[in-house]
Amino acid sequence: MNKIANYIKQHQNRFIDELFALIRIPSISADSAYASHMQHAAQSVADALAAAGCSHTELCPTKGYPIVYGEKIIDPKLPTVLVYGHYDVQPPDPLELWETPPFEPEIRKTDLHPEGAIFARGACDDKGQMFMHVKALEVMEQNGGLPCNIKYMIEGEEEVGSDNLEDFVRANTQKLENDVILISDTGMLANDIPSITTGLRGLSYVEVEVTGPNRDLHSGLYGGAVANPINILTKMIASLHDEKNRVTIPGFYDNVEVVSDADRAEMGKIPFVLDNYKKALDIEAVYGEEGYTTLERKSIRPTLDVNGIWGGYIGEGAKTVIPSKAYAKISMRLVPHQKSDEITTLFAAHFTSLAPKGVRVKVTPHHGGEGYVMHPDGLEFQAARKAYLETFGKAPLPVRDGGSIPIVALFEETLQSKTVLMGFGLDSDAIHSPNEHFGVFNFLKGIETIPHFYHHFTAMYQANQ
C-alpha cells in the first residue's frame, strides 16, 4: 500500500487540476438555465471514469438529468462494490458573500486546513468527495489492479430530491447488483479524529402558501380590517414549537426512536467543545429541544425548520401594502421509524387547521426520505474501520449525522445491500453556503483510504463465504 501513497503524492497536482476542471462546470440542478452545464458535467464524469479504468461507462437517461454509470468487473466470483455520488451542486447564492467566484476554485489556507483548502461550490458536496473515488480507481489500476469489482452510479439530481433515482434503481436492480454500497457524501469529526457515519436522519420538505385578499391592498385603507397573510403565516409558524422547543404537530413524535441511555452515554464520549462550536458560528448560545445536548439535538432528535419565507414588498424604499400571498419553505429532519410520507400528511393537516377564517392555506410536498442506521459490527463498517486505521493511524469513531441522504434507505430496500458512509469533509466546510471548501489533505487522504477499504472488504467477504 505504500505504492499507493507514493503514487498519490507524485500525481496530486494533476488530481487537483482535474477536480478543478469539473468544479468549474456550474452544474446547478435546481435551475433549468444550467441544463447544458448539467449535461457537460455528466459527460465529464463519464470521461473521467473511463480514463481512470472503467471498462464500460454510459449516460443513462431519466426524466430529468442523466445518471452516469460505470463499471470494472474483473471476476464475477469476487464481491462487487457500488459507489454512489452526485455531480450536481447547490445554487451559489448569495453571490456577494463569496470571497472568490464560486465556480473559479482557489486554494487558500485556513486554521483548520493549514495545507490549504479548495474554495468553490461543489468542492466538498459532492464533486470533491465523488472525485476521490474516480482517482482511487486510477490509483489501484496503476498499482496492482483492483481487488474486487466496482460499479459507479453518479446522479445529477441529489440536490433537488433525487426524484428520478428511485425509478432508475428499481428498473435496474440486476445492473446495480452489489455486495455493499460505498458513499462519500458525509464528513468526519476532524482531520485528526476520523469517524464513520452510522446514522442519517430522514427528511420531509414542504412549501406552504397563505392567501388572503385577491390582490395586494393599501395598508392605510385596509390595514386592521383584512387579514394580512404575512402576519398570519408568521403566527402559524411560531406555533409549530412549544416553550420547550418541541414540535407541536399532533403525532409527530409517535414513532420516534428512543435512544438508550447507554447509547447516549457513548455519544457523550465524542470529542466536542461547545465553546468552539459557538465561536465557529459566532453565536452566544446554542438553542434547541429541552433535555438534549447539542450533539443529540442535531443527530438523534427530529426537527422542524423554516428554510425560507417571503411575501409582500421587499424592494428598495417603502411600499405600504397588505400582500395577497405569503410563502415559506419548511423542512423536517426525521429519525428512524418516522416515515416521511406520514409526517408530511400530519404537517399538512395540522398547518391547515391553524389558519383563521379570512385566509386560505396550500401545502405542497416537495421531497422526502427515510432515516438510516448502520450497526458498527457489520462487515462493511469493520472493513472501513481497518482502512481508516491504516491511513490515519487511529480507529474511526462511529457517529450519527444530522443530515439526510434519502436514497440510502431506498438502496437497502431495493438492492438488499448495506451502505457504508465514508465521508472526508468537515462540518466547517460550509457546504450549501457561500465559501464552501474542501481540504487538500482531506481530498488526498480520501483517495488513499478508499483502496484500503476495497482490499479489506474483499478479504473479509471471502473469509465469510
MIMI-940362 format. One record per residue (C-alpha): residue in three letters; x, y, z. Coordinates in steps of 0.1 Angstrom, whole numbers, padded with zeros to 4 digits, always signed. Layout:
<rs>
alaXYZ...
</rs>
This chain:
<rs>
met+0000+0000+0000asn+0030+0023+0002lys+0030+0024-0035ile-0005+0039-0034ala+0006+0067-0011asn+0037+0074-0033tyr+0016+0074-0065ile-0009+0099-0049lys+0020+0122-0038gln+0035+0120-0073his+0003+0129-0091gln-0015+0151-0065asn-0012+0183-0086arg-0028+0166-0116phe-0056+0152-0094ile-0064+0187-0081asp-0062+0202-0116glu-0087+0176-0129leu-0110+0183-0099phe-0108+0220-0107ala-0119+0213-0143leu-0150+0195-0130ile-0158+0221-0104arg-0157+0249-0130ile-0188+0234-0146pro-0218+0252-0129ser-0239+0220-0126ile-0268+0236-0107ser-0297+0211-0109ala-0322+0235-0093asp-0321+0260-0121ser-0331+0249-0156ala-0310+0277-0171tyr-0280+0254-0163ala-0293+0224-0182ser-0265+0224-0207his-0239+0226-0179met-0256+0196-0163gln-0251+0176-0194his-0215+0187-0197ala-0208+0177-0161ala-0223+0143-0166gln-0202+0136-0197ser-0171+0149-0179val-0177+0124-0151ala-0182+0096-0176asp-0150+0105-0194ala-0131+0107-0161leu-0143+0072-0151ala-0132+0058-0184ala-0098+0074-0182ala-0094+0061-0147gly-0100+0025-0157cys-0137+0017-0161ser-0142-0009-0189his-0177+0004-0196thr-0194+0038-0190glu-0227+0053-0202leu-0250+0082-0196cys-0284+0067-0185pro-0313+0090-0194thr-0340+0098-0169lys-0370+0121-0169gly-0345+0147-0156tyr-0307+0147-0158pro-0287+0116-0167ile-0272+0092-0143val-0236+0083-0150tyr-0230+0046-0148gly-0195+0029-0150glu-0181-0005-0141lys-0150-0025-0139ile-0158-0062-0135ile-0126-0083-0130asp-0142-0116-0118pro-0178-0124-0111lys-0168-0146-0082leu-0154-0115-0064pro-0175-0091-0044thr-0189-0060-0060val-0189-0025-0045leu-0213+0001-0059val-0201+0036-0055tyr-0228+0064-0053gly-0222+0101-0057his-0236+0131-0074tyr-0224+0157-0098asp-0250+0184-0093val-0244+0212-0068gln-0264+0238-0048pro-0270+0273-0062pro-0242+0296-0051asp-0265+0324-0038pro-0259+0348-0022leu-0230+0356-0045glu-0219+0388-0027leu-0209+0367+0003trp-0183+0347-0017glu-0147+0358-0012thr-0139+0344-0047pro-0162+0334-0075pro-0180+0302-0067phe-0171+0283-0099glu-0135+0295-0100pro-0118+0272-0075glu-0089+0286-0054ile-0067+0270-0027arg-0064+0291+0004lys-0050+0282+0038thr-0073+0282+0069asp-0068+0275+0106leu-0084+0240+0101his-0066+0235+0067pro-0031+0248+0071glu-0021+0228+0040gly-0048+0246+0020ala-0085+0241+0012ile-0102+0242-0022phe-0128+0270-0021ala-0156+0266-0046arg-0192+0254-0049gly-0192+0216-0050ala-0157+0214-0036cys-0169+0192-0008asp-0205+0185-0017asp-0201+0163-0036lys-0177+0168-0065gly-0146+0167-0044gln-0157+0136-0025met-0171+0119-0055phe-0139+0125-0075met-0119+0108-0048his-0135+0076-0059val-0126+0083-0095lys-0089+0088-0086ala-0089+0059-0062leu-0098+0037-0092glu-0069+0051-0112val-0045+0046-0082met-0055+0009-0079glu-0053+0003-0116gln-0018+0017-0117asn-0006-0001-0086gly-0015-0038-0089gly-0051-0037-0101leu-0085-0040-0083pro-0091-0065-0056cys-0129-0066-0064asn-0155-0055-0089ile-0166-0019-0088lys-0197-0001-0102tyr-0204+0036-0102met-0237+0053-0101ile-0233+0091-0102glu-0265+0111-0104gly-0274+0147-0112glu-0304+0154-0090glu-0294+0148-0055glu-0296+0185-0046val-0333+0186-0058gly-0345+0154-0041ser-0333+0126-0065asp-0368+0125-0080asn-0359+0101-0108leu-0333+0079-0090glu-0359+0055-0075asp-0374+0047-0109phe-0339+0041-0122val-0328+0019-0093arg-0360-0002-0094ala-0357-0007-0132asn-0320-0017-0130thr-0316-0039-0100gln-0296-0065-0119lys-0273-0039-0134leu-0267-0024-0100glu-0264-0057-0081asn-0237-0054-0055asp-0224-0066-0021val-0220-0033-0005ile-0227+0004-0014leu-0200+0030-0007ile-0208+0067-0004ser-0187+0097+0004asp-0212+0125+0010thr-0208+0129+0047gly-0180+0141+0069met-0157+0133+0098leu-0152+0149+0132ala-0117+0164+0125asn-0086+0157+0104asp-0070+0141+0135ile-0103+0124+0146pro-0116+0102+0118ser-0151+0090+0120ile-0176+0069+0101thr-0213+0080+0098thr-0235+0052+0112gly-0268+0071+0111leu-0287+0096+0090arg-0319+0115+0096gly-0348+0113+0072leu-0365+0143+0056ser-0399+0158+0048tyr-0397+0191+0028val-0428+0212+0021glu-0438+0246+0008val-0467+0265+0022glu-0488+0293+0007val-0512+0316+0026thr-0536+0336+0005gly-0557+0365+0018pro-0573+0391-0004asn-0575+0387-0041arg-0549+0414-0047asp-0523+0435-0028leu-0541+0462-0008his-0533+0497+0005ser-0523+0492+0041gly-0538+0525+0051leu-0572+0518+0036tyr-0574+0481+0046gly-0549+0477+0075gly-0566+0463+0106ala-0597+0452+0087val-0583+0424+0065ala-0561+0395+0074asn-0525+0401+0064pro-0511+0368+0050ile-0476+0375+0063asn-0488+0383+0098ile-0509+0351+0098leu-0481+0329+0083thr-0456+0341+0109lys-0480+0333+0137met-0487+0299+0123ile-0450+0291+0120ala-0443+0304+0155ser-0469+0280+0169leu-0451+0250+0155his-0428+0248+0185asp-0437+0250+0222glu-0418+0266+0250lys-0395+0236+0253asn-0387+0238+0215arg-0407+0206+0208val-0426+0204+0176thr-0464+0208+0183ile-0477+0188+0153pro-0500+0160+0168gly-0485+0126+0163phe-0451+0140+0153tyr-0432+0121+0180asp-0453+0089+0180asn-0427+0067+0162val-0395+0085+0172glu-0368+0061+0180val-0359+0062+0217val-0321+0060+0220ser-0310+0042+0251asp-0291+0059+0280ala-0261+0036+0272asp-0260+0048+0236arg-0264+0084+0247ala-0235+0079+0271glu-0214+0066+0242met-0223+0097+0221gly-0212+0118+0251lys-0177+0105+0246ile-0174+0121+0212pro-0149+0150+0213phe-0169+0181+0212val-0161+0216+0226leu-0192+0237+0229asp-0173+0270+0232asn-0155+0262+0199tyr-0188+0253+0183lys-0203+0286+0193lys-0172+0306+0183ala-0172+0290+0148leu-0208+0301+0143asp-0204+0335+0160ile-0233+0328+0184glu-0236+0335+0221ala-0257+0304+0230val-0270+0272+0214tyr-0307+0265+0210gly-0329+0235+0207glu-0351+0209+0223glu-0350+0209+0261gly-0333+0179+0277tyr-0308+0171+0250thr-0272+0180+0242thr-0262+0199+0211leu-0248+0167+0195glu-0281+0148+0203arg-0303+0176+0190lys-0286+0175+0156ser-0285+0137+0152ile-0310+0116+0172arg-0338+0141+0175pro-0363+0152+0149thr-0366+0189+0140leu-0386+0214+0121asp-0370+0245+0105val-0381+0273+0082asn-0357+0274+0052gly-0372+0304+0035ile-0400+0329+0039trp-0412+0356+0016gly-0441+0378+0005gly-0451+0414+0000tyr-0428+0442-0010ile-0390+0437-0004gly-0376+0462-0029glu-0358+0495-0021gly-0377+0521-0002ala-0412+0518+0011lys-0445+0504-0004thr-0474+0503+0021val-0492+0471+0011ile-0510+0442+0026pro-0498+0414+0004ser-0522+0389-0012lys-0499+0360-0005ala-0471+0348+0018tyr-0449+0318+0014ala-0425+0296+0033lys-0404+0265+0027ile-0402+0242+0057ser-0380+0211+0063met-0384+0184+0089arg-0355+0162+0097leu-0367+0128+0109val-0352+0100+0129pro-0355+0062+0124his-0391+0049+0124gln-0406+0082+0114lys-0420+0079+0079ser-0416+0109+0056asp-0450+0105+0039glu-0468+0102+0073ile-0450+0132+0087thr-0459+0152+0056thr-0495+0143+0059leu-0495+0152+0097phe-0479+0185+0089ala-0504+0194+0062ala-0534+0186+0083his-0521+0205+0113phe-0509+0235+0094thr-0541+0239+0075ser-0560+0237+0108leu-0541+0267+0122ala-0554+0291+0096pro-0581+0315+0107lys-0610+0325+0086gly-0600+0351+0060val-0571+0332+0046arg-0566+0300+0026val-0537+0276+0030lys-0520+0254+0005val-0493+0229+0014thr-0472+0215-0014pro-0449+0185-0006his-0415+0186-0023his-0393+0157-0014gly-0385+0134+0014gly-0368+0102+0025glu-0362+0079+0054gly-0336+0078+0081tyr-0308+0051+0082val-0288+0033+0109met-0258+0011+0103his-0246-0012+0130pro-0208-0009+0138asp-0205-0047+0140gly-0212-0052+0103leu-0187-0064+0077glu-0188-0031+0058phe-0181-0010+0089gln-0153-0032+0101ala-0136-0030+0066ala-0139+0008+0067arg-0126+0009+0102lys-0094-0010+0092ala-0090+0013+0062tyr-0090+0045+0083leu-0068+0028+0109glu-0041+0022+0083thr-0042+0057+0067phe-0049+0079+0097gly-0031+0058+0123lys-0062+0056+0146ala-0095+0039+0146pro-0125+0060+0135leu-0154+0068+0158pro-0189+0058+0149val-0211+0089+0146arg-0247+0096+0138asp-0251+0125+0114gly-0279+0151+0113gly-0281+0153+0075ser-0301+0133+0051ile-0293+0111+0021pro-0328+0097+0014ile-0316+0072-0012val-0296+0052+0014ala-0329+0037+0027leu-0340+0032-0009phe-0309+0013-0017glu-0313-0011+0012glu-0349-0018+0003thr-0344-0023-0035leu-0309-0037-0037gln-0308-0055-0004ser-0274-0043+0004lys-0259-0022+0032thr-0243+0012+0028val-0210+0024+0043leu-0207+0061+0046met-0170+0071+0044gly-0170+0109+0044phe-0139+0131+0045gly-0153+0166+0048leu-0156+0187+0080asp-0186+0204+0095ser-0168+0237+0089asp-0166+0232+0052ala-0196+0254+0046ile-0215+0231+0022his-0247+0247+0008ser-0232+0280+0020pro-0210+0308+0005asn-0173+0299+0006glu-0178+0262+0005his-0144+0244+0007phe-0127+0210+0010gly-0093+0205+0025val-0065+0193+0002phe-0055+0170+0029asn-0090+0155+0031phe-0092+0151-0007leu-0059+0133-0009lys-0065+0112+0023gly-0098+0100+0008ile-0081+0088-0023glu-0056+0070-0002thr-0081+0054+0022ile-0107+0042-0003pro-0084+0015-0019his-0077+0001+0016phe-0115-0003+0021tyr-0117-0024-0011his-0089-0047-0001his-0102-0052+0035phe-0138-0057+0024thr-0128-0082-0003ala-0107-0102+0022met-0134-0102+0049tyr-0161-0110+0024gln-0142-0140+0011ala-0134-0152+0046asn-0171-0152+0054gln-0181-0173+0024
</rs>
